[in-house]
Amino acid sequence: MQTNNENKTALFLILIAFAFGVLFRLIWVFKFGNEPSFLFNGSLMLTTNDGYFFASGVDKLLHGNHDLNPRLWDMYAQGMIWVSATIAFISPFSLDTTLFYMPVFISSLIVIPIILIGKLYNRVWWGFASALIAVIAWSYYNRTMAGYYDTDMFAIWLPVMALYFMLRSLEDSSWEMLFFASLTLVFYSFVYSSSAAVIYSLSLTYIGYKLLFYRKEEFTYKAMVLLLLGIIPFASLVSAYNLPYGYAIQAVLLFVVYKVFSKKHFSQISLIVASIVLFVALLYFGNIFNIMIGKITGYTSTSSIEGLKFFGVVQTVQEANPIDFVTMANRISGSILGFFIAAIGYLLLVKKHRALVIALPLLGIGVFSLIGGLRFTVYATPIAALGAGYAIFYIAELIKSKIAQKLFIAIGAVVLLLPNIIHLYEYDMLTVFTNSEAGDLAKLKEVSKNGDYVLSWWDYGYPLWYYTGRNTLIDGGKHHHDNFVISQIMLSSSSTFVYNMSSLAVEEYIKFALIVRDANKNGIATPQSAMYKELGYQDAIDVILKNKQKDQLDPFAVLSSLEEDNFTLPPKTTDIYLYMPYRMMDIFPTIASFGKQNLSTGENANDMQLGSASLTKQEDNVLSLSNGFVVDLNNGTISAQNQTFPLKDFVEVNEKGAFSKQFNQESEYCVVYKSDSQTFYVMDSNTYNSAYIQMFLLGVYDKNLFELVVSSPYSKIYKLKR
């Protein structure tokens, strides 16, 4: 009877905590649900760029769109897409609405394993308090809020669910619980492609714990076999087009082994041998051997030459850069105080229940954020919440008065929750695109056709797929060497170069992608596809410049030839569009770093000067700007920090066109005033002459080479006349 009551209490608390997580994630919706710029076709738009990759995959599975997108040919390997498509298929709501709200509900499931862990140790209310902290923890909320449609909604609660099953198996020596743990890890690897580090560290820590404390038990060695079977990526042996079947087969195999092990005894030697074989298989199929071999051959091979030196995108991605201790503490526990309480609580928890040491890898990954970047902090949030909750209850038990105990627990929980609640209320995340921008892309979809290419910066790749149904050269997952191509296109002052580089890159990429796709799909590598794989090719520019090959081309010579009118282009197979959005203005200096890289020496010559400002004061054609510049249109000068320079051009851009006032043409400084946004742009002359500034900001382009197909204050889209 008592067990039944405990189960009812746990279920009730799970429902309360789940509702708590959902409601707090809906605060953003309550604040911005009626904001017109966040709505498109009657639905709120996504708040993360990567979400549009999965959304495009779901759109393809359900509606057959994007069938000519080479970056979605391997979408069948993404379990996230299969799960989302299933939910969207049975959902009564539109695809956009379903995907927008999925993270709200799925991420809130994290309360289940946390409360169950509390119940496992006969402290369900500790689990409840910890669940409330975990479900809205700073970092976890940021990556699972409404509209943040990404794998993060699965990335944390599934390993914590597996952790609960592992802890339960240690407490009860339960085969059933260990089977559920393995099955959970299989599903986790299916829906979250970056799960390997979490799965391996969590499982191997469990195995190490069993060997350290229970090495004489038969259960220990059977557990090793069962867990290793669950984490070896057998599905990688199957074609990406059949990957779900690979995971299904692995789940069936686990079930068979679980049934056999639960009924039959085996010698310890045979189980150890089986474990060693499976561990070697893990090393091999987990690609660990391949990485090691690649490193060795990279040092010893004499058949290849040193490749070109491209600017790395990781240098520009904020979440991949190291963070300080305060940022880490805030993102894991909401505050420095909360972090220290969590750390002390976790130590007390391990002292009381040593099995919880197997949760250490999740904490370790979170602390790794000090080196690896803030995206890793989210892994530590549930364990930190368990530690913080335990610390409150540990101190409360030292208080004799029951009323005082409950009061202390309530106050302690509020102290830990409040910083996270304040953060989520103030975290006014914007949608990736606005209604107007999405509308421009919808117009592009109307005037283009399936298989066409849209060239723009990689930040906009996935949204471009989703809203236009067209292809891109770079995107959120393919932002490698072809960043150089797009940067060069946007920076060039030569219309001929922009035209030739766009055409050449797209046509070479189409041929390259088809070769790689057919080799992967058929499992038969041609000499050319084998070479591409060996050299690590992903991008058109590698093919164009023959990167790392013995006959590697001189980048400068090739780029110079693209400025010639008589450059011979490959036959046309598709139409190409240039997407130049207003939002790219803020990151244009960063984009320039990729194109101004000397590919031969690795030296970067990015000296772009570009800044935006508003008008703070105007007197007799003397403009004082918010960034400290003073523009004197009477004598054609620009001043800052007690220095005065001649002005080359002052241009006002409005709905009627661009109107220029020229001054000293030998000068290096230009000012452009965009009247619809009341923004001034101060820039150097090279930036002023770049394709992006000329074609987007000024609307100046070669009508023999380009056709303006979409024009608004938010974007200009040009079609190459081919």
N, C-alpha and C positions, 0 to 999 in steps of 0.2 A: 504493500500500500504506500509506504514511504517513497519507494522508487518511482511509483506511478505519479505521486505528487511532485517529486523532483523533476520528472520529465515534463509535467505540465508547467511547472514554474520556469524551466529552461525554455520551453517553447514560447511561453508568454513573453519572457524577457527578450528572446530572439526577435519576436514580432515587434516589440516596442523599439528595440535598438535599430532594426531594419527600417522602420518608419522614421526614426530619428535621422538616419543617414539620408533617406530619400527626401524628406522635407527640407533639410538644410541644403541639399543640392538643388532644390527648387527655388531657393531664395533668388538666384540669378534670374530664373524665369519670371518670378514675381516682379523683379526690378526692370527687366528689359524685354519681357515677352511681347509688349506692344510697340517696341521701338521699330519703326518702319524700315530703317536701314538694315536691321538684322533679319528681316523676313523676306523670303523669296518663294513665290508660288504658294503662299499661305502657310509656310513652315519656317521655323527658326533654322538658321544655318549653322554649320559646324564651327567649333572654336579651335580646331587643330587642323593644320595642313595635312598631316599624315592620314587623317580620317578619310580624306577623299580618295586615297589609294584603295582602301578597303571598300568604300562606297562604290567606286567604279567597278571593283570586282563583283560586288553583290549585284549591281546593275547588269553586269554581263551574265552572271548566272541566271538571274530571274528574267531578263528581257532580251538577252542576246546582243546587247550593245558592246562597243569597244572590241569587236572581233578582229580588227586589224591592228590593234595596239600591241607591238612586240614586247612591251613591258608587262602586259597582262597575259601573255601566253603561259606563264608559270604560276598564275594566280591560284591554280588548283592545289598548290602546295600550302596555301594559307588557310588553316583551319578556322581562323577568325571569319573569313569570308563565308565559309560553309555554315557556320553557326548563325551568323547574321542573316544569311539568305533564308535559313529555316525560320528564324524568328520573324523576318519581314514577310515571308510567305503566309504565315498564319495570322499576322497582325492585321487588325481592321483599319490601321492608319496608313498614311502614305509612307513611301520609303524614306523620304527626308525626315519626317516626324519620328518614325520608328528608330532610325539610326541616331537621331539627336538625343532621344531619351534612354537609349539602351544603357549607357554608362551610369545613369542615375540609379537604375535598379540593380544591374549586375554587380557593380562595385560595392553596393551596400550589403551584398552577401558575405562580406568579410566578417560581419558580426557573428555568423553561425559558428565557424571554427573557434573563434576567440571565447565565446560563451561556453561552448562545449569543452574547451580546455579548462575553464573555471569549474565546470561541473565535474570534470574528470577528477579534480583534486578536492571535490566537495566544497567548493567555494564559488557557486554559480553567480553570486552577486559581485564578487571580484571580477569574474569574466564579463559581467554586464557593464560594470564601470569601465573596464578596459576596452570593451567593444565600442562604447560611446566615444572614447578618446580616439581610437584607431580609425573609425569610420569617417571622421572629419579632420583627421590630422592634416596639418598644413600641406605637406608634399603630396599626400594621398588624395586630398581634395583637388589640388591643382591639376592632377593628371586623370581625374575621374569625374570632373564636374559635368554639368549638363552641356551637351554638345561636344565634349572631348571624346569623340568616338575613336578609340584606338585600343590596342592590345593591353594597355595599362589596366583596363577594367577587369582583365583576367590575371594580370601579371603578379598580383600580390596575394589575393585571397585563395587562389588554388594551391600554392605551396604551403600556406598556413593550414589549409584543409588537410593536405598531405601530412603536415607536421602533427596535427591532432590525431590522425589515424596511427602515425608512428608512435606517439606517446601512449595512445590507448593500447597498442600492441605490446608495448613494454610493460604496462601495468597489468594487462590481462593475459599476456602470452597468447594473443588472439590471432589466429591465421586469417580470419575474416577481415580484421582491421588492417593487417599488413597487405592483404590483397587489395583492399580499398585504397591504401596509400599508393601502391604501385599503379593501380588503375587511374588514380587522380593525376599522377605524374605523367602517364601516357597522354591523358587528355590535355594536360598543361602544355606538353611539348607540341601537341597538335594545334592548339589555338594561339600559342605564343612562341614564335620562331626563335626568339632570343633567350629561351629558357635554359639552355644547356648548363650555364655556370651555376644557376640556382639549383637545378635538379641534381647535378653531379655533387656539388658541395653538401647539400642537405642529405642525400642518400649515403654518401661515403662517410659523413660524420655519424650517421645512424649506425652504419656497419662497424665503424671504428669503436663506437660506444658499446655495441654488443660484444665485440671481440675483447674489449678491455674488461668488461664486468661479467659477461655471461658466456665466456668462450668454451665452457664445458657442456653447454646445453645444445642439443640437436636443433632446437628452434633457431639458434643463432645462425647456423650454417644454411639451413633452409631459407632463412630470412635473406641471407646474402644472395642466394640464387634467385629468389623471387624479386628482390629489389633490382638486381642487375638486369634481369630480363625486362623490367619495366622502364629502365633508363637507357638501354642500348638503343640507338636510333635505327632500328630495323627498317623503319619506313623510308629511310634514305636509299635503301636498295631498290625501292620501287620507283617507277617513273613518276615525275611530278604530276602527270596527268591522272595517276591512279593513287595518289598519296593517301587519301582517306581510307582506301582499302588496306594499305599497309598498316595503318594504326588499328584498324578493325582486326586484322590478323594477329597483331601483337596482343590486343586485349583478349582475344580468344585463347591464345597461347598461355597467357597469364592465368586465365581461368582454369585451364586444363592442369597446369602445374600446381596451382593452389589446391585443386581437388585431390590430386595425387598425393601431394605432401601432407594433406590433412588426414589421410587414411593409411599411408604406408611409411615405414621406417627405412632410412638409408644409413649406410655407414658414414662416419665422419670424414673418412678419407675421400670417399666418392663425392661428397658434397663440397669438400675443399677443392678437389680437382675441377669440379664443375664451375665453382666460383672463380678459380684462376682463369679457366678458359673464357668465361663470360667477361672477366675484367680485361683480358687481352682484347676481346672483341669490342669492348667499350672504347679502349684506347684507339683501336683501328677505325671502327665505324664512326667514332666521335671525332674523327679527322685529326686526332692528336699526332699519330704517326706521320700522316701526310704533311702536317705543318713542320714537323721536325725534319723530315726528308727534304722538304722544300727549302728549309734554311740551309741544310748541308749542301745541296746541289747549287744553291745560290752562291755559296762561297767557293765551290770547287769548279763550277762549270766554266769552260773557256770558249763555248760556242756562241755566246751572245755578247753584245756590247752594252755599255752603259746607256740607259734610256734617257729620255728628255726629262727636264726638271719642271714639273708643273706646280703651281701654287696649290697648297692643300686646303680643302674646305674646312677641316677640323679647326683650323686657326681662326675661323670666323663664326663657329657655332658656340654660342654662349654656354649651353648646357653641357658641353664636352670639356669645358675649361675647369681647372681646379677651383674650389671654393674655400672660404675661411671657416673657422670653427663655429663662429656665431651663426652664419648662414646654415651650416649643417644642423646645428642644434635647433634652430627655429623651424626648419623644414621637417625635421624628424619628430620633434615634440612640442612645437609651438613657441618655445622660449628656452633660454639657457637654464632657468630654474627647472622647467619641466624635463629637460634632457638629463640633468644631474639626478633628479628624483627617479627617472626611468632607469638610469644606469645603476644606482644604488638598489633600486627595487629588483632589477634583474639579478644582481649578485645575491641578494637575499633569497630570491626565488630559486636559483640554482642550488644554493646551500640547503634549502628545504626540500626541493625536488630536483635532484641532480640530473634527471633525464632531460630537463629543459636546456641542458648544455648543447643539445643537438640543434637548437634554434640559433646558435652562435653564428653560423654562416650568413644568415639574413642580416644580423647586426653588422657583421664584418663588411658585407657589401654596402650597407648604408654608410659606414665610416669611410669606405673606399672613396666616397664622393669628395673627400678632401683632395684627392688626386685626380679621380676620374670625372668629376663634374656632378652637378646637382641632381641629374636624373637618377643617380643611384640611391639618393636619400630615401626614396619611397620604400625600398625593401626593408628598411629598419623600422618603419612606423608601427607595424602591428606588434613586434616584439617589445619595442620601447613602450607601447601602450600597456602591454601586459606587465612590464616592470613597474611602470608608474602606478598602475592600479594596485599592484601588490604592495607597493610601498605605503600607500594610503591605508590599506587594510592592516598591514603589519603594525603600523604606528597606532592605529585605532584599537587594536587588541591589547595594547599596553594601558589603555584607559579603562578604568574599572566601571564607570557608569555606562550603562547600555545606551541611554539617551545621548550622552556626550560622545559615545562612539559613533552613533549614527550621524550626529551633527558634524563631527570631524570628517567623516567620510564624504558627506554631502558638500561641505566647504572645500575639501581637498579636490573633489571631482570638478567643482566649478572653477577652482584656481587653474587646474590643468586644461579644462575645456575652453575657458574664456579667450585665451590668446588665439586659439584656432578658430573660434566662432567670429571673433573680430576680424581676423584675416579673411575668412571666406566671405564675410559681408562686404568687406572693402575691396575684394579681388574682382574688379570689374573687367573681366576678360572680354575682348572684342571678338566678334565673329571673324573668320579668316577673310572673307570678302563682304562687301556691303551689297545691298540690294541693287544699287546702280551698277556696280562692277559685274555682278552675276548677270544682270540684264544685258550688258555689253557682250558677255560671252554667249548668251543665248542668241543674240543677233549674229554672232560669228557662226554659230551652229547652223543657222538658217541659210547662210550664204556659202558654206563650205560643204564638203562631203566626207563620208567615211574614208579613213586612210590618209587624210591630209595631215600636214604637220604645222604646229604652231611653235614658233621659236620665242622663248622668253627666259627669264631667270628661273633657277630650279625651285625657288620658294613657291612658285605659282604652278608648277607642273601638274600635281595631282588635282587641284581645283580645275585647271584647264581640261584635264581628261573628263572630269565629271560633268561640267557644265557645257562643254562643247562636243564631247564624244570624239575628239581628235587626238592626235599623237604629239609627243614632245621629244626633244633631243635630250634634255636633262630634266630631272624631277627630284623629289625628296629622297629617293633611294638611289638614283643614278646622278650623282653630282660630283663627277670625277674630272677627267681630263677635258671633257667637252664643255666644262665651264669656261675654258679658255676660248672656245669657239664663240659662245654667246657674248662673252665680255668683249672680244675683238669686234664683233658685229655692232654692239652698242657704242663702242668707243670710236669706231672708224669715222673719218671725215670724208671717205670716198664712197659714194653711192655704188660704184661698180664693185668695190670690194665687198660691201654689205650684200649685194645681190649674188656675187659669185661664191662667197664663203657660205651663205645660207643654202644655196643650191647644191654645192659640192658636199657639204657636211650631211645634209639630209639624204641625198642619193647614195652616198657611201655607207651611211648608217643603215639604210634599208637593206642593201646587199649584205652587209656584215651581219645584221640581225637575223636575216633569213637563213644564212649559213649556220649560225649558232643554234637557231631554233630547230632546224631540221636535224642537226646532229644530236641535240638533246632529246628530241621527240622520238627519233628512230633508234637512238642508241648506237648509231654508226658514225664515227668521227671521220671526216675527210681530212686529208693532209692540211688543208687550209684552216679548218675549224680546230684541228689539233694544235696548230701553231698559235692560233688566237688564244686558246686555252692556256697553253704553256707560257705565253707572254703576258697573260692576265689582261687581255684586251676587253674593254667594255665600251669604248668610245670611238666615234668616227675619226677624231683627230689622230688617234693612234694608227688607224689604217691609212689615212691620208699622208702622214709623215713617216710611215713605216717605222714606228717607234720600237726600239730595241732590236731591230733587224740589222743584218750586216750592211744592207744598202740604205740605212736610215737617211732621210733627207734633211737638208739644211732648212730649218723653220723659216729663217729670214727670207731665203730665196723663194720658198713656196708662197709665203704671205705677200711678198712683193709682186709675184706673178698674178695673184688674184686681183690686183688693181688694174690689170690690163683688160681692155675691152675685148680683145681677141682670145681670151682664155677659153680653152675648150672644156665645156661642162659635160658630165654624163647625160645620157638621154633622160628626159623627164618621165617620171612615173607617178608623180603626185603634185598637188598644189601646196604651196608653202605660204605661211602667214607670219608676220612679225607682230607680237603683242607687246605694246609699250604702255604700261600702266602708270598712273600718277604716283602710286604708292612706291614705285621703284626709285623715286627721286631720293628718298631717305637713305637707301642702301647703295646708291650709285658709286660712291667712293670705295665701298667694299668690293663691289662688282669689278671695279677698275683694277684692283689688285691682281685678279686672275689674268686679265688680258695684258697687263704691263709687265708680266713676268718674262724674263729672258730664258727661253726654254733650253738654251745651250749651256748657260752659266749658272742659272738659278737665281740670278740677281733680280731684284724687284725694283722697278723705276716708277712706282706709283707716287706721283707728286700732285695728284689732283687736288684742286682747291674748289670746294663747292659747299656753300652754306646757305641755309634758308633763314629768313627773318621777316618780321612784321614791321609796319611803320609806327614809330612812336611819336614823331614830330615832323612837321613840314612848314618851312618858312621860305617863301620866295624861291621855289624850285630847289631848295636844299632839304634833302630827305635824311632824317635821323632814323636808323634802323635798330631793331632790338638786339642785334648781335654786335653792336658797337660801331658799325660802319656809318659813315656820313657820305652821302652821294650828292655832289654839287652839280646840278644839271646846267648851271649858268656857265661855268668854265670847264666842265667835263672832267671832274676829278673825283676820286674816292679816297677817303681818309679813315685811318684807324690807328689808335695808340700813338698819336702825334706824328704819324707819317702820312704823307699825301702822295698818291700815284695818279698818273693820267688814266682816264677811262677810255676804253676802246668803243664799246657800244652800250647803249641803254635801250632795251626793247620792252614794249608793253604788249602783252598778249591778251586778247579778249575774244569774244564770240565772232567778231568780224575778221580776225586775223592777227598778224604780228606787225607791229609798227616800230621801226627802228630809228634811233637818233644816233648818228655816228659822230665820234670825236677823233681821238688819236688812234689810227689803225696800227701803230707800232706798239701800242700798249698790250699788256697781258691780262687786263681785267675787264670783265663784262658783267652787266647787271640785267636780269630779266625779271619783269614784274608780271605775275600771273593774276589778272584782275579778279577772276571768279573766286579765287581763294584768298585774295588780298595778301599774297606772299611774294617777297622779293628773293631772288636767288643771285648770290654773288659767286662768280666762278672765273677760272682762268680761261684763256682764249681757246686752248685745246679742248677743254670740256665743252665750251660753247659751240665748237664746230663738230662735236661728236654726233653720230646718228641719232642717239636717244634725245639729246636736247633739241636738235634741229627738227626731227620728225615728230616727236611727241609734243615738246613744249612750244615749238614755234610753228609746227605744221608745214615745214619746208621739206620737200622731197622731190626726187627725180620722177616726173610723171611718165617717162618712157620705161622706167623699170618697175615702178610700184603703183598700186592702186589703193586709195584710202577706202576701206569697206565699212569701218565702224569708227565713229568719232564722237567723243563726249568729253566733258571735263575730267573724267576718271580714266580714260584710256583711249588710245588710238591704235587701230589694227590695220595693217597694210598687207595686201596680197602681192606676191611677186608676179609680174607679168612674164610668164614663161611659155 
